[in-house]
Amino acid sequence: MIKRIIPRIFFLFFITFSFTCESSRSISIGEEETSNSILHPMPWNAIHIGINSNSIDRLIDAVNNVMPRLGINLLIVEVNYNFEYESYPQLRNDNPVSKIQMKKLINACKNNEIRIIPQFQSLGHQSWSKKTHPLLKNFPEFDETPMIPLDNPGIYCRSWCPLNPDVYDVVFTLIDELIEVFEPDAFHVGMDEVRLLAHDQCDRCRGYDPAVLYAKAVRDMHAHISGRHGLKMLMWGDMLIDPEYITFVAGPLTHRAVDMIPKDIIICDWQYGLQSYYPSIAYFIDRGFQVLPSSWDNPDAALALMHAGRRNAGSKMLGHLFTVWGGSTILPEILIEGLNHDKAKGHIRGAAKAILDIAPMVNAAPRSTLIIPRGTSASDSSITISAGLYPVGNYDKEIVGASASVNIITDDYDVVKTLGDIIIDRSIIKNFKTKLVPGKYRAALFGSVEFDDEGRKEFEIFSNRFGVADPISHDGRGAVTWVSFPPSPKYPANGAVTLTDGIVGPMDWDWGDWLSFEGIDLEATLDLGKVISIQNIQLYCLQNQGPYVFMPTKVYFSLSTDGITFNEVSELLPKTSPKYDGPIIEVFDAVIPHTTARYVRVKADNTGVCPDWHPGAGAKAWLMAGEVVVNPTSLK
């Protein structure tokens, strides 16, 4: 069998290209989108990373020796207070980067034809955990919540007050220093996860609409970055997403600001979980913004998001950004030495793997459709893969023609079946039916695209993974099922029916095949349709404590004949230690005396938050449930 991905990773060539930037201008609310755009013959293939003086030398090594062969052409450096500012030396963090060190990094990027953009985290994220960052420690009058102690009890991150004009005198001076050193054509202002806004403790902001305040802060930053300096402005997009339409990442109090800010801002749309689709990309494009989809520590989610970008092809879809959080100082070493590095664990390992595996795939391709099944059983007569190619070039490329073969490949990228061929068509989606033995698969398009100026180039487009499984036969399979508390929209699987479809997901927490609850309990009720004799009830649960997935602390099974009065018949504790590194699937198995019932209720207690010994201590824990089995008759 042919491994199609290996040649792409090991036989890369680096293509020299340039960006043409038109000058920016400031625009006011309600003005039409400006002509300001960044034209690019190749997609942005970007890494976002934080720095300090202890890590910058290894980052320079990675820029020189690793990033070019991965195809990286943009580095976004989150500086914040990690620089030897001359204007306000009291605002330096420990181990700040010197101007000489920063120039070495900038020159390394220039020599390797990698654009470099500085970032200064603005408005929110002025603290982390128990540490308040230098701005609000030295200028407490800028604080949105000055009455909260500096060790930040009960809050996520501090914010500065967007209505205090003095804060911008300081912040803009710091930004001006960075612009002088970097000489960039763009600047990233952050502005994500602003949880404290229009707070009652702030005399200026109290009573204001958070969306109006957030939009004002964005416009203030834009006036300085784009209006004064003529630079393109980038920002994170989560606070602008309407939760009515998109629930994965959203700004429930601030989303209306999306219509109050300049449309020449580039939105870095961070979406870190694996989803079957990513509507936020089109959400921003439809509103006139250029978009840079941004992934983190889940390689499968990064791959899915990259292909979602291709499906939204056009001049406003800029490419892909790989973000790095919670391990920026060690990432350059892992990129250089590989995933066998002794510190390549947890989030930083996932982020590094996403970069190493997927960055080489970020290239020009036609717009596509690739629809796969979910929750497929081996007893099904067939599965259907839907595919299509359209005459829209991704990343400002004009397509003359394109064709591709439609394939089923293993999770290791071996070709299992070639189902047929497709060519560019403006409207037709072709369906391909096939049967597969149990296993893990992807759908893949292997083809070539012809551009009017560069000839023909190969491309590969992959779907999310999907599974084909032998079903569990039991009396509850297909039962009408409902849950008392909604599952997380990040990993909703197929909803409550996931618990009775006869399929147990693989030991992969991020496949989306487990019904998932973030910080809350599971309570599910099954209607078997008639009163039957019940001797055995089981609940399948997953643990992988690295990404915060734990077994329930207790599981209860109850039965009822009328759906109103339930009698508890079993109470079980997990056998798996919460410290077990996993992944592992545990079956909570209750053998009960002969009982008749029509309704089965299962309750599983979420551990709530990650324990004190865990790296994510205090963060919401995940409970992931698979099948509820009633009287299993066979396991094929």
Secondary structure, DSSP 4 states (H G I P E B T S, - for coil): --BSHHHHHHS--PPP---EEPPP----TTPPPPS--EE-SS-EEEEEEE--TTTHHHHHHHHHHTHHHHT--EEEEE-TT-B--SS-GGGPPSSPBPHHHHHHHHHHHHHTT-EEEEEEEESS-SEETTEEPHHHHH-GGGBSSTTS-TT-TT-S---B-TT-HHHHHHHHHHHHHHHHHH--SEEEEE-------S-TT-TTTTTS-HHHHHHHHHHHHHIIIIIIT--EEEEE-GGG--TTT--SS--TTTGGGGGSS-TTSEEEEE--S--S--HHHHHHHHTT-EEEEEE-S-HHHHHHHHHHHHHT-STTB-EEEEE--S-TTTHHHHHHH-TTSTT--HHHHHHHHHHHHHGGG----EEEEEE--SSEETTSS-EEEEEEEEEEETTS--EEEEEEEEEEEETT-BEEEEEEEEEB-SS--EEEEE---SEEEEEEEEEEEEETTTEEEEEEEEPPPEEEEPPEEETTTT-EEEESSPPPTTS-TTGGGGGGSS----S-GGGS-SEEEESS-EEEEEEEEEEEEEEEEEEEEEEBTTTTB---SEEEEEEESSSSS-EEEEEE--SS-TT--S-EEEEEEEEEEEEEEEEEEEEEE---B--TTSTTTTSBPEEEEEEEEESEEEE-
